[in-house]
Amino acid sequence: MKAIITESTYFIREVEVEPIAAQRGSYRMQFSSQLRSARNPDAWQRNFDLILQKSELLRLKALLDAVL
C-alpha cells in the first residue's frame, strides 16, 4: 500500500508498506521522493527503507496517534 505524504510544486514524498511473504509478520516500509526540478523529474529516488515486525508498526502507529 502506498501513500503520498508530502506534495508541493517541486517535491513529492511517498511511503509504501507491504508484507514480506517469505517472513510472516514482517513488513517493508520504504520512503521515496521525486524532485520535479531534477534532470529526470519523473524518476523516483529511494530515500530509505525499513524491515519491521507488526508489533513495531503498531508502536509507530501508537506514537503517531499520540502526537496527532
N, C-alpha and C positions, 0 to 999 in steps of 0.2 A: 504494500500500500504506500502510495506517495502523496505528499502534500507540499505545496509551495508555502513556505513560512515567511518569506520576505520577498517583496516585489516593488521595485521602483523603476524609474525610467531607464536606468543603466545597469541594474543589478537584480538577479533573482537567486534566492537560496531555496533549495528543495531538500526535504528529508524523506527517506524511504525506510520502511521497516518491513522485513519479510522473514518468515520462519525458515530455518535451515532444516531441510528434510532429513539429512543424514544424522542430525543431532537433535533429537526430540527435546522440546522445551528451550531451545536456543534460537536466538533471533539476530539478524544482522541489521544494524542501523547505519545508514550511510547518508552523509551530508554532501551535497554537490552545489555548485554555483555556476552561473552563467553571467559573463560580463559583456554587455552589449557593445562596449567600445573596443573590445578585443579584435585582433586580426580576423578571427573566425567567431563572430558573435553568436552563432548557433551551437557552438561547442560547449558541452558541459564539462566542468572540471570537478573531479572528486576531491573534496576538502579533507575528509577523514571518515573512517568507519569504525564501528564497534561490534563486537560479538557480546551479546547479553543474554542472560537467563531470564525467564519470565518473571521471576521474583525481583530481579534487578530493574526490569522495565516497570514493574509495579511500584518500586521505590521511587523511580524517576517520576512516574505519574503522580505519586503522593506529594513529592516535592513541588511539582508544578501546580498542583491543586492548592497546596498550602500558600504558595507565593501569590497566586492569582486570586 
